[in-house]
Structures are given as C-alpha cells and as structure tokens.
Amino acid sequence: MEEIRKKFSQIKDMRHAGYVEHNLVDVLILVMGSVASGMTELADMMVYFASKIDFYREHFGIEKYPSKP
C-alpha cells in the first residue's frame, strides 16, 4: 500500500496552500479506490468514502475524506 502513496506523491499539488483541506495524495487514493469499486458519480463516491473510512485509515492512514458541507 505504501507503493501507491509513493507513486501519487510524485504528482505536484498545484492548489493554493491556503485553500487545501485534504492532502492531494489522500484524495487520489480515495478516488482511485472508489472508481475501481464502480463509482462514477460524486455523490456515490461520498457514500463510498464514508462506508470505507476504516479500511483507508488502517491501510493508508487517511483520517478524513472530502465531503459536502
């Protein structure tokens, strides 16, 4: 699992640091997992993230996920 994090860490985060709430690598890992699980809509991804947060916490150290306010 660390190999995935290393690969995604090579991608430069172009976002303005003042507006960043979630680590880009964490977001990419979450999106990759949700798409691999068949999610195609953002709303479905949010439900997926909520249902799998324990897995992502244990395997990737991701503590929180992007969600709508």
Buried (B, 14 or more C-beta within 10 A) or exposed (E): EEEBBEEBEEEEEEEEEEEEEBBBBBBBBBBEBBEEEEBEEEEEBBEBBEEBBEEBEEBBEBEEBBEEE
